[in-house]
């Protein structure tokens, strides 16, 4: 699991085998982020909006 800011900088990375995972975003600025998930076979990319 990788989380990038809208400029393309990696802001969070974690390897996990869990189906459900939480990311603490309280220290991140409001904005648009890109979440990239991969299990080695399938890749999923989603837009994530953090707004306070």
PyMOL Python script that loads the backbone (N, CA, C, O; Angstrom):
from pymol import cmd

cmd.read_pdbstr("""\
ATOM      1  N   UNK A   1       0.858  -1.153   0.000  1.00  0.00           N
ATOM      2  CA  UNK A   1       0.000   0.000   0.000  1.00  0.00           C
ATOM      3  C   UNK A   1       0.907   1.219   0.000  1.00  0.00           C
ATOM      4  O   UNK A   1       1.810   1.335   0.828  1.00  0.00           O
ATOM      5  N   UNK A   2       0.658   2.126  -0.936  1.00  0.00           N
ATOM      6  CA  UNK A   2       1.425   3.362  -1.028  1.00  0.00           C
ATOM      7  C   UNK A   2       0.465   4.530  -1.175  1.00  0.00           C
ATOM      8  O   UNK A   2      -0.550   4.434  -1.866  1.00  0.00           O
ATOM      9  N   UNK A   3       0.798   5.629  -0.519  1.00  0.00           N
ATOM     10  CA  UNK A   3      -0.004   6.840  -0.598  1.00  0.00           C
ATOM     11  C   UNK A   3       0.901   7.965  -1.076  1.00  0.00           C
ATOM     12  O   UNK A   3       1.937   8.249  -0.475  1.00  0.00           O
ATOM     13  N   UNK A   4       0.489   8.600  -2.169  1.00  0.00           N
ATOM     14  CA  UNK A   4       1.258   9.686  -2.768  1.00  0.00           C
ATOM     15  C   UNK A   4       0.471  10.979  -2.664  1.00  0.00           C
ATOM     16  O   UNK A   4      -0.757  10.976  -2.756  1.00  0.00           O
ATOM     17  N   UNK A   5       1.188  12.098  -2.470  1.00  0.00           N
ATOM     18  CA  UNK A   5       0.492  13.378  -2.551  1.00  0.00           C
ATOM     19  C   UNK A   5       0.260  13.697  -4.026  1.00  0.00           C
ATOM     20  O   UNK A   5       0.720  12.965  -4.902  1.00  0.00           O
ATOM     21  N   UNK A   6      -0.453  14.786  -4.296  1.00  0.00           N
ATOM     22  CA  UNK A   6      -0.832  15.079  -5.682  1.00  0.00           C
ATOM     23  C   UNK A   6       0.368  15.451  -6.550  1.00  0.00           C
ATOM     24  O   UNK A   6       0.277  15.426  -7.777  1.00  0.00           O
ATOM     25  N   UNK A   7       1.497  15.797  -5.916  1.00  0.00           N
ATOM     26  CA  UNK A   7       2.723  16.110  -6.660  1.00  0.00           C
ATOM     27  C   UNK A   7       3.497  14.850  -7.024  1.00  0.00           C
ATOM     28  O   UNK A   7       4.462  14.904  -7.787  1.00  0.00           O
ATOM     29  N   UNK A   8       3.066  13.707  -6.473  1.00  0.00           N
ATOM     30  CA  UNK A   8       3.719  12.440  -6.778  1.00  0.00           C
ATOM     31  C   UNK A   8       4.727  11.982  -5.742  1.00  0.00           C
ATOM     32  O   UNK A   8       5.396  10.968  -5.940  1.00  0.00           O
ATOM     33  N   UNK A   9       4.850  12.711  -4.637  1.00  0.00           N
ATOM     34  CA  UNK A   9       5.779  12.323  -3.573  1.00  0.00           C
ATOM     35  C   UNK A   9       5.147  11.248  -2.691  1.00  0.00           C
ATOM     36  O   UNK A   9       3.979  11.350  -2.315  1.00  0.00           O
ATOM     37  N   UNK A  10       5.918  10.232  -2.368  1.00  0.00           N
ATOM     38  CA  UNK A  10       5.448   9.161  -1.498  1.00  0.00           C
ATOM     39  C   UNK A  10       5.356   9.688  -0.070  1.00  0.00           C
ATOM     40  O   UNK A  10       6.353  10.154   0.481  1.00  0.00           O
ATOM     41  N   UNK A  11       4.168   9.621   0.534  1.00  0.00           N
ATOM     42  CA  UNK A  11       3.978  10.134   1.894  1.00  0.00           C
ATOM     43  C   UNK A  11       3.704   9.015   2.904  1.00  0.00           C
ATOM     44  O   UNK A  11       3.796   9.237   4.112  1.00  0.00           O
ATOM     45  N   UNK A  12       3.368   7.816   2.416  1.00  0.00           N
ATOM     46  CA  UNK A  12       3.090   6.697   3.313  1.00  0.00           C
ATOM     47  C   UNK A  12       3.286   5.404   2.537  1.00  0.00           C
ATOM     48  O   UNK A  12       2.915   5.302   1.368  1.00  0.00           O
ATOM     49  N   UNK A  13       3.877   4.419   3.206  1.00  0.00           N
ATOM     50  CA  UNK A  13       4.044   3.108   2.586  1.00  0.00           C
ATOM     51  C   UNK A  13       3.957   2.041   3.668  1.00  0.00           C
ATOM     52  O   UNK A  13       4.531   2.186   4.747  1.00  0.00           O
ATOM     53  N   UNK A  14       3.239   0.979   3.368  1.00  0.00           N
ATOM     54  CA  UNK A  14       3.102  -0.125   4.316  1.00  0.00           C
ATOM     55  C   UNK A  14       2.834  -1.409   3.552  1.00  0.00           C
ATOM     56  O   UNK A  14       2.013  -1.442   2.634  1.00  0.00           O
ATOM     57  N   UNK A  15       3.531  -2.457   3.937  1.00  0.00           N
ATOM     58  CA  UNK A  15       3.253  -3.769   3.365  1.00  0.00           C
ATOM     59  C   UNK A  15       2.363  -4.517   4.343  1.00  0.00           C
ATOM     60  O   UNK A  15       2.639  -4.567   5.541  1.00  0.00           O
ATOM     61  N   UNK A  16       1.304  -5.092   3.823  1.00  0.00           N
ATOM     62  CA  UNK A  16       0.359  -5.806   4.673  1.00  0.00           C
ATOM     63  C   UNK A  16      -0.316  -6.915   3.874  1.00  0.00           C
ATOM     64  O   UNK A  16      -0.433  -6.840   2.651  1.00  0.00           O
ATOM     65  N   UNK A  17      -0.749  -7.925   4.580  1.00  0.00           N
ATOM     66  CA  UNK A  17      -1.517  -9.014   3.968  1.00  0.00           C
ATOM     67  C   UNK A  17      -2.969  -8.971   4.405  1.00  0.00           C
ATOM     68  O   UNK A  17      -3.759  -9.851   4.062  1.00  0.00           O
ATOM     69  N   UNK A  18      -3.311  -7.941   5.163  1.00  0.00           N
ATOM     70  CA  UNK A  18      -4.668  -7.822   5.694  1.00  0.00           C
ATOM     71  C   UNK A  18      -5.637  -7.343   4.618  1.00  0.00           C
ATOM     72  O   UNK A  18      -5.263  -6.607   3.705  1.00  0.00           O
ATOM     73  N   UNK A  19      -6.891  -7.778   4.747  1.00  0.00           N
ATOM     74  CA  UNK A  19      -7.934  -7.342   3.824  1.00  0.00           C
ATOM     75  C   UNK A  19      -8.363  -5.919   4.148  1.00  0.00           C
ATOM     76  O   UNK A  19      -8.629  -5.129   3.241  1.00  0.00           O
ATOM     77  N   UNK A  20      -8.433  -5.583   5.436  1.00  0.00           N
ATOM     78  CA  UNK A  20      -8.820  -4.242   5.878  1.00  0.00           C
ATOM     79  C   UNK A  20      -7.625  -3.591   6.552  1.00  0.00           C
ATOM     80  O   UNK A  20      -6.919  -4.229   7.333  1.00  0.00           O
ATOM     81  N   UNK A  21      -7.403  -2.332   6.251  1.00  0.00           N
ATOM     82  CA  UNK A  21      -6.284  -1.598   6.832  1.00  0.00           C
ATOM     83  C   UNK A  21      -6.703  -0.156   7.035  1.00  0.00           C
ATOM     84  O   UNK A  21      -7.399   0.413   6.194  1.00  0.00           O
ATOM     85  N   UNK A  22      -6.287   0.440   8.141  1.00  0.00           N
ATOM     86  CA  UNK A  22      -6.569   1.847   8.403  1.00  0.00           C
ATOM     87  C   UNK A  22      -5.279   2.639   8.307  1.00  0.00           C
ATOM     88  O   UNK A  22      -4.211   2.167   8.697  1.00  0.00           O
ATOM     89  N   UNK A  23      -5.393   3.842   7.787  1.00  0.00           N
ATOM     90  CA  UNK A  23      -4.259   4.756   7.707  1.00  0.00           C
ATOM     91  C   UNK A  23      -4.597   5.976   8.546  1.00  0.00           C
ATOM     92  O   UNK A  23      -5.645   6.591   8.354  1.00  0.00           O
ATOM     93  N   UNK A  24      -3.718   6.328   9.471  1.00  0.00           N
ATOM     94  CA  UNK A  24      -3.908   7.533  10.273  1.00  0.00           C
ATOM     95  C   UNK A  24      -3.461   8.733   9.435  1.00  0.00           C
ATOM     96  O   UNK A  24      -2.274   8.889   9.148  1.00  0.00           O
ATOM     97  N   UNK A  25      -4.406   9.567   9.049  1.00  0.00           N
ATOM     98  CA  UNK A  25      -4.099  10.719   8.195  1.00  0.00           C
ATOM     99  C   UNK A  25      -4.111  12.032   8.975  1.00  0.00           C
ATOM    100  O   UNK A  25      -4.068  13.105   8.374  1.00  0.00           O
ATOM    101  N   UNK A  26      -4.170  11.961  10.303  1.00  0.00           N
ATOM    102  CA  UNK A  26      -4.289  13.179  11.110  1.00  0.00           C
ATOM    103  C   UNK A  26      -3.089  14.112  10.968  1.00  0.00           C
ATOM    104  O   UNK A  26      -3.220  15.315  11.189  1.00  0.00           O
ATOM    105  N   UNK A  27      -1.932  13.583  10.607  1.00  0.00           N
ATOM    106  CA  UNK A  27      -0.746  14.428  10.446  1.00  0.00           C
ATOM    107  C   UNK A  27      -0.566  14.921   9.008  1.00  0.00           C
ATOM    108  O   UNK A  27       0.373  15.667   8.726  1.00  0.00           O
ATOM    109  N   UNK A  28      -1.444  14.517   8.107  1.00  0.00           N
ATOM    110  CA  UNK A  28      -1.337  14.915   6.702  1.00  0.00           C
ATOM    111  C   UNK A  28      -2.167  16.162   6.438  1.00  0.00           C
ATOM    112  O   UNK A  28      -3.201  16.383   7.068  1.00  0.00           O
ATOM    113  N   UNK A  29      -1.699  16.965   5.505  1.00  0.00           N
ATOM    114  CA  UNK A  29      -2.421  18.174   5.122  1.00  0.00           C
ATOM    115  C   UNK A  29      -3.669  17.823   4.319  1.00  0.00           C
ATOM    116  O   UNK A  29      -3.739  16.770   3.685  1.00  0.00           O
ATOM    117  N   UNK A  30      -4.638  18.710   4.354  1.00  0.00           N
ATOM    118  CA  UNK A  30      -5.805  18.561   3.480  1.00  0.00           C
ATOM    119  C   UNK A  30      -5.331  18.584   2.037  1.00  0.00           C
ATOM    120  O   UNK A  30      -4.394  19.304   1.691  1.00  0.00           O
ATOM    121  N   UNK A  31      -5.979  17.800   1.206  1.00  0.00           N
ATOM    122  CA  UNK A  31      -5.612  17.790  -0.204  1.00  0.00           C
ATOM    123  C   UNK A  31      -5.999  16.490  -0.873  1.00  0.00           C
ATOM    124  O   UNK A  31      -6.690  15.651  -0.294  1.00  0.00           O
ATOM    125  N   UNK A  32      -5.543  16.341  -2.096  1.00  0.00           N
ATOM    126  CA  UNK A  32      -5.832  15.157  -2.902  1.00  0.00           C
ATOM    127  C   UNK A  32      -4.612  14.245  -2.872  1.00  0.00           C
ATOM    128  O   UNK A  32      -3.481  14.688  -3.067  1.00  0.00           O
ATOM    129  N   UNK A  33      -4.864  12.968  -2.626  1.00  0.00           N
ATOM    130  CA  UNK A  33      -3.812  11.966  -2.551  1.00  0.00           C
ATOM    131  C   UNK A  33      -4.174  10.810  -3.477  1.00  0.00           C
ATOM    132  O   UNK A  33      -5.338  10.628  -3.835  1.00  0.00           O
ATOM    133  N   UNK A  34      -3.178  10.042  -3.857  1.00  0.00           N
ATOM    134  CA  UNK A  34      -3.380   8.863  -4.695  1.00  0.00           C
ATOM    135  C   UNK A  34      -2.986   7.636  -3.878  1.00  0.00           C
ATOM    136  O   UNK A  34      -1.854   7.529  -3.405  1.00  0.00           O
ATOM    137  N   UNK A  35      -3.936   6.711  -3.718  1.00  0.00           N
ATOM    138  CA  UNK A  35      -3.703   5.472  -2.980  1.00  0.00           C
ATOM    139  C   UNK A  35      -3.474   4.354  -3.985  1.00  0.00           C
ATOM    140  O   UNK A  35      -4.302   4.119  -4.865  1.00  0.00           O
ATOM    141  N   UNK A  36      -2.346   3.668  -3.850  1.00  0.00           N
ATOM    142  CA  UNK A  36      -2.012   2.574  -4.762  1.00  0.00           C
ATOM    143  C   UNK A  36      -1.926   1.280  -3.952  1.00  0.00           C
ATOM    144  O   UNK A  36      -1.148   1.174  -3.004  1.00  0.00           O
ATOM    145  N   UNK A  37      -2.739   0.304  -4.342  1.00  0.00           N
ATOM    146  CA  UNK A  37      -2.767  -1.003  -3.685  1.00  0.00           C
ATOM    147  C   UNK A  37      -2.340  -2.066  -4.687  1.00  0.00           C
ATOM    148  O   UNK A  37      -2.736  -2.024  -5.852  1.00  0.00           O
ATOM    149  N   UNK A  38      -1.533  -3.019  -4.231  1.00  0.00           N
ATOM    150  CA  UNK A  38      -1.088  -4.090  -5.112  1.00  0.00           C
ATOM    151  C   UNK A  38      -0.909  -5.366  -4.302  1.00  0.00           C
ATOM    152  O   UNK A  38      -0.366  -5.346  -3.197  1.00  0.00           O
ATOM    153  N   UNK A  39      -1.374  -6.475  -4.869  1.00  0.00           N
ATOM    154  CA  UNK A  39      -1.147  -7.770  -4.225  1.00  0.00           C
ATOM    155  C   UNK A  39      -0.196  -8.635  -5.049  1.00  0.00           C
ATOM    156  O   UNK A  39      -0.096  -9.840  -4.821  1.00  0.00           O
ATOM    157  N   UNK A  40       0.490  -8.030  -5.992  1.00  0.00           N
ATOM    158  CA  UNK A  40       1.408  -8.769  -6.846  1.00  0.00           C
ATOM    159  C   UNK A  40       0.759  -9.262  -8.122  1.00  0.00           C
ATOM    160  O   UNK A  40       1.450  -9.530  -9.105  1.00  0.00           O
ATOM    161  N   UNK A  41      -0.553  -9.387  -8.121  1.00  0.00           N
ATOM    162  CA  UNK A  41      -1.302  -9.826  -9.297  1.00  0.00           C
ATOM    163  C   UNK A  41      -2.185  -8.699  -9.810  1.00  0.00           C
ATOM    164  O   UNK A  41      -2.257  -8.449 -11.014  1.00  0.00           O
ATOM    165  N   UNK A  42      -2.846  -8.033  -8.898  1.00  0.00           N
ATOM    166  CA  UNK A  42      -3.791  -6.982  -9.252  1.00  0.00           C
ATOM    167  C   UNK A  42      -3.350  -5.663  -8.627  1.00  0.00           C
ATOM    168  O   UNK A  42      -2.908  -5.627  -7.479  1.00  0.00           O
ATOM    169  N   UNK A  43      -3.473  -4.581  -9.393  1.00  0.00           N
ATOM    170  CA  UNK A  43      -3.159  -3.241  -8.918  1.00  0.00           C
ATOM    171  C   UNK A  43      -4.422  -2.393  -8.918  1.00  0.00           C
ATOM    172  O   UNK A  43      -5.212  -2.438  -9.862  1.00  0.00           O
ATOM    173  N   UNK A  44      -4.605  -1.624  -7.856  1.00  0.00           N
ATOM    174  CA  UNK A  44      -5.747  -0.716  -7.747  1.00  0.00           C
ATOM    175  C   UNK A  44      -5.215   0.658  -7.379  1.00  0.00           C
ATOM    176  O   UNK A  44      -4.395   0.788  -6.469  1.00  0.00           O
ATOM    177  N   UNK A  45      -5.675   1.675  -8.078  1.00  0.00           N
ATOM    178  CA  UNK A  45      -5.299   3.051  -7.785  1.00  0.00           C
ATOM    179  C   UNK A  45      -6.573   3.856  -7.577  1.00  0.00           C
ATOM    180  O   UNK A  45      -7.484   3.822  -8.404  1.00  0.00           O
ATOM    181  N   UNK A  46      -6.627   4.583  -6.457  1.00  0.00           N
ATOM    182  CA  UNK A  46      -7.811   5.374  -6.109  1.00  0.00           C
ATOM    183  C   UNK A  46      -7.399   6.770  -5.675  1.00  0.00           C
ATOM    184  O   UNK A  46      -6.321   6.969  -5.115  1.00  0.00           O
ATOM    185  N   UNK A  47      -8.268   7.729  -5.940  1.00  0.00           N
ATOM    186  CA  UNK A  47      -8.069   9.092  -5.460  1.00  0.00           C
ATOM    187  C   UNK A  47      -8.636   9.188  -4.052  1.00  0.00           C
ATOM    188  O   UNK A  47      -9.728   8.689  -3.780  1.00  0.00           O
ATOM    189  N   UNK A  48      -7.894   9.827  -3.163  1.00  0.00           N
ATOM    190  CA  UNK A  48      -8.307  10.003  -1.775  1.00  0.00           C
ATOM    191  C   UNK A  48      -8.263  11.491  -1.459  1.00  0.00           C
ATOM    192  O   UNK A  48      -7.234  12.139  -1.649  1.00  0.00           O
ATOM    193  N   UNK A  49      -9.376  12.033  -0.977  1.00  0.00           N
ATOM    194  CA  UNK A  49      -9.440  13.445  -0.616  1.00  0.00           C
ATOM    195  C   UNK A  49      -9.451  13.544   0.901  1.00  0.00           C
ATOM    196  O   UNK A  49     -10.322  12.981   1.563  1.00  0.00           O
ATOM    197  N   UNK A  50      -8.471  14.269   1.450  1.00  0.00           N
ATOM    198  CA  UNK A  50      -8.415  14.524   2.887  1.00  0.00           C
ATOM    199  C   UNK A  50      -8.839  15.961   3.100  1.00  0.00           C
ATOM    200  O   UNK A  50      -8.250  16.889   2.545  1.00  0.00           O
ATOM    201  N   UNK A  51      -9.871  16.133   3.913  1.00  0.00           N
ATOM    202  CA  UNK A  51     -10.441  17.460   4.132  1.00  0.00           C
ATOM    203  C   UNK A  51     -10.765  17.605   5.614  1.00  0.00           C
ATOM    204  O   UNK A  51     -11.453  16.763   6.192  1.00  0.00           O
ATOM    205  N   UNK A  52     -10.269  18.674   6.223  1.00  0.00           N
ATOM    206  CA  UNK A  52     -10.524  18.926   7.652  1.00  0.00           C
ATOM    207  C   UNK A  52     -11.454  20.087   7.823  1.00  0.00           C
ATOM    208  O   UNK A  52     -11.785  20.450   8.952  1.00  0.00           O
TER     209      UNK A  52
END
""", "prot")
cmd.dss("prot")
cmd.show_as("cartoon", "prot")
cmd.util.cbc("prot")
cmd.orient("prot")
